[in-house]
């Protein structure tokens, strides 16, 4: 699954001056996000999101990466990995 993040804030044409597109830009300015996450944040269809991403890609404003799906409960707890590292650094099991 591909994820996308903004490399720079774009100057968009009038067709993209809607709240839904600004929501997607905000998400991509903060972190890498998938098409599904962008659809959820904006309320737009998959085709509209992909078309917007294509527009940003043509302007060299996106960074893309491949990312595996997080399907298990343990994968969803990955943000808590800092806790494990903290105890390991202190010599605790």
TAGI-V184562 format. One record per residue. N is the residue number from 0. SS is DSSP state (@ for helix, = for strand, . for the rest). PSI is psi in degrees with one decimal (* if undefined). OMEGA is omega as a letter, one per 20 degrees, with the letter a starting at -180 (999 if undefined). Layout:
BEGIN
n->(N	N)
ss->(SS	SS)
psi->(PSI	PSI)
omega->(OMEGA	OMEGA)
END
This chain:
BEGIN
n->(0	1	2	3	4	5	6	7	8	9	10	11	12	13	14	15	16	17	18	19	20	21	22	23	24	25	26	27	28	29	30	31	32	33	34	35	36	37	38	39	40	41	42	43	44	45	46	47	48	49	50	51	52	53	54	55	56	57	58	59	60	61	62	63	64	65	66	67	68	69	70	71	72	73	74	75	76	77	78	79	80	81	82	83	84	85	86	87	88	89	90	91	92)
ss->(.	=	=	=	=	=	.	.	.	.	.	.	.	@	@	@	.	.	@	@	@	@	@	@	@	@	@	@	@	@	.	.	=	.	@	@	@	@	@	@	@	@	.	.	.	@	@	@	@	@	@	@	@	@	@	@	@	@	.	.	.	=	=	=	=	=	.	.	.	.	.	.	@	@	@	@	.	@	@	@	@	@	@	@	@	@	@	@	@	.	.	.	.)
psi->(131.9	148.4	153.9	145.8	145.7	136.6	-29.5	153.7	128.0	156.1	104.3	151.0	163.9	-30.1	-22.4	17.4	50.8	158.4	-38.8	-41.8	-36.0	-36.3	-42.3	-43.0	-40.8	-46.6	-45.8	-20.2	-19.1	-33.9	171.1	133.2	153.3	170.3	-41.6	-43.0	-37.7	-38.7	-43.7	-42.3	-35.4	-28.1	8.7	163.6	163.9	-42.4	-41.0	-40.7	-46.4	-40.2	-41.5	-43.2	-38.5	-40.7	-44.0	-37.4	-42.1	-30.5	7.3	44.4	2.6	145.6	129.6	149.5	153.8	137.0	137.2	152.5	143.5	96.9	-23.1	162.2	-40.0	-33.9	-32.3	-16.1	5.9	-33.6	-17.6	6.3	-26.1	-31.5	-44.3	-43.0	-36.9	-46.1	-33.6	-37.4	-28.2	-0.8	14.7	150.0	*)
omega->(r	r	a	r	r	r	r	a	a	r	a	r	a	a	a	r	r	a	a	a	r	r	r	r	r	r	a	r	a	a	r	a	r	r	r	r	r	r	a	a	a	a	r	r	r	a	r	r	a	r	r	r	r	r	r	r	r	a	a	a	a	r	a	r	r	a	r	r	r	a	a	r	a	r	r	r	a	r	r	a	r	r	r	r	a	r	r	a	r	r	r	r	999)
END
